[in-house]
Amino acid sequence: MLLLVAFLLLVALPAHAFVVGFGHRHAATPGAVDTALLKRGAVWLLSAVLAIGVTQALQV
């Protein structure tokens, strides 16, 4: 399970951000924060934390 989480954090999350997060389809104002990218990143990180928590709970 830790290999899966490591893969998600080190490979899948950056690849997802690069493919989906950097290709803006709308004209954003310079200096604006990409909230959609932040939301996707937060969901990815939350799912990784939940996966670790479930794994730890099941091992006890």
ABEGO torsion letter per residue (X at the ends): XAAAAAAAAAAAAAAAAAAAAABBABBBBBGBBBAAAAAAAAAAAAAAAAAAAAAAAAAX
